[in-house]
Amino acid sequence: MIEIIRYLTRHKIRTALTILAVSVGIFAVTTVGGIAERMEAIIGDAETGALSRIYVWPKQFDRPLTENTLRQLRKVQGVAGVTATISDNLEKPEEGQVQIYFNPATFSGTYSDIPGLEYEPAVKVGLWAGRIPAPGSRTETVVSWDIAQEYGLEVGDEFVIRDRPFRVVGIFEHVASVALRTAYISYEMAERLATPNPFLGVGMVSVVPLPGTDLEELAARIEREVMGVEAQSPKESVEQARQQVLIFSLILGASGVMALLIGTFTIVNTMVVTVHEQRREIGLKKALGAADSHILAEVVTQAAFIGGIGGLVGVLAGIGVTYLANRMLFEYVGMNLFLVTPRLAVGAIVFTVLMGVCAGLYPAWQAARLDPVVALRGGGGVVYAARGLSRLIYLVRRNARSILTVGGIAIGIFALVALGSLAEYINSFMESFTASNRGKVLLQPEDRDVPFGRSTVGLIRRIPGVYDVVLSSGSATIKEEESRFTLRSELFYGVEGPLGEYGFDTPVNANLAEGRHLQPGSLNEVVIGAELARKYHLKVGDIFTIRDRDFTVVGIWERVPYEILSGFNLRAYVSLEAIAAALKQPPSIASITVLVAPGYDAQSLASAIEEEFPGIRTEIGEAVAAEVRRDFVILIAVMVGVLSIAVFVGGISVVNTMVIAVSERIREIGLKKAVGAADGDILAEVLADAGKLGGIGGIVGVLLAWPLVLLVNFITLRSTGSTILEMTPRLVVGSVIFCTFLGMVAGLLPAWRAARLDPVEALRTE
């Protein structure tokens, strides 16, 4: 081991670069694995909750669960009781602003038929101090550990929630898996303090089953006996969560694996050069009696040592960065994202050691096969082959280092281009989303008691700046028995407005492929999405049945490529009167879209409407689009950041390769400088070689990503009716240029060292 360390320290730059490549890769694996471990811990805590629950949701968002729903649920056989929870943010949102929160600080109140469940957190946790509020108390609260730490609370302190003072009587224990940021108060106070919401009803409802009840059968029984609800068993909830975690882990984990794969290439590259440099030493050892297995073990041990050191450094860096990231994330968005467990840390280091062993096998086998006589003479190179397969093998082995470097860059850029295709797809969707909602203001009532009918619409039309209005009744599933809470929900919307205007119910900018738009007040006309037309083999003039009611297809939308994000291709549009008839209920207006007249400002118009009509809240189309775009940008930035690690490791591989290349060409560089080559000429030559490696790697990576994009789009088109990747010319050209530039930047250090070589000293080098 001492001999191995001594040799590696003789080549400090090469060894450091190789270890850096491995450590950066394992750093990526540690951080990504930390996210997966956090999610797994959250799911595990949810699975071990105090009681199994069945969550109940309304089938239509504008038909919230009510007291009558709770009474019907209590009558279902196997139900021990029901709970209803109302939650809201601790702080009221600023008026006129669209805000999207990540794990906000909230207050929560729960009504329960079963005593003891009124102050139950989302995960199983005991009290750290104090007690649970007294039954019926409207002035006491028990807070989570994170809230107590964030606001500096102790038992007995006063805590103000929405300008209402509460006495802290208890603090829950700390939960390692998830940041709980909730203050628990009585249901009556939560109902009073929460922002009015006409779609909330009694809140989030869950059913507590009787002991021994089959939860799957009970969920099915609830859906059969209680109209207008969906029931989700704990098994379904956990399975969905695990599927989401698995998909997320696979996507992000792939980036870390790619970075490690590039690190493996770097180790192979380094060990090939090491064997070449040690061939005389190896020949001497074999001449003195060392067996092939001894040489094999020695080289493999060197590679494993490099992998292990790189893994240790990467894990330590990952632990440090995730700790700091958790503190920053909790401070700014109230959440902990990473959880580095012992099994993750130890597993990562063991993995890198095994990776080093695998990377060292080929150069070790090459070293073990060296003829001692040829090696002692300074030979041992690859025997020249004139033609055929042998010639190809010779060329591959001779250029193995460059091939490995290009391969490392290609893998990194392959991942980056694949993700870039997804980013291009999302960017196109956002442009369409923004265009669809530009110049629109969405109006909704803050409370069910706020007047929000046709008389209100008539008054709104009189406000200066209102060009016209679009009325919407919300959406419902085309088939009554289907769920609206799935990615492939088939929904129909009731709208009324100017010809061709559908307000906020059209999430993307689209035109009709054939036919015409709805006639106002029609009871039997429908405009459908392209996927509905394909699925049910419909064309203009055909009959489409919605909720046992026949409609004539008068228009079909063009297919949009954003089905997964918008669901637009599976939508159908009818009039307000038609959706009411199909649902067998009186016509209703859930929202109003105001079309802003030319020359008027949407924000000013929204403020004027809120001032004129207290109790009506507004959202501006541009603001909604900007907020959604910002969140997509955050998502893309996180994923690009993780995948960029793979490209960075590829850059390290270029540095390593060029350092080795310069060291091998010292005599050649010295000769060039002796016959008149300037430092700038040497610098340009080495940079050009490095840029060439980067550019070729970029081209290979793009060529590898192209069939992947086609395959993924083919699969998603067959399964969802939409593509999800978009490989644009700017992405392709930008990737190749980026890789070329990356190669040149990576070649700066070795190029600078080559340019500074003294020609006399260089010519003396053996």
Summary of the structure (lengths in Angstrom):
residues: 766
radius of gyration: 33.0
end to end distance: 27.2
largest distance: 102.9
contacts: 2665
relative contact order: 0.11
helix: 55%
strand: 16%
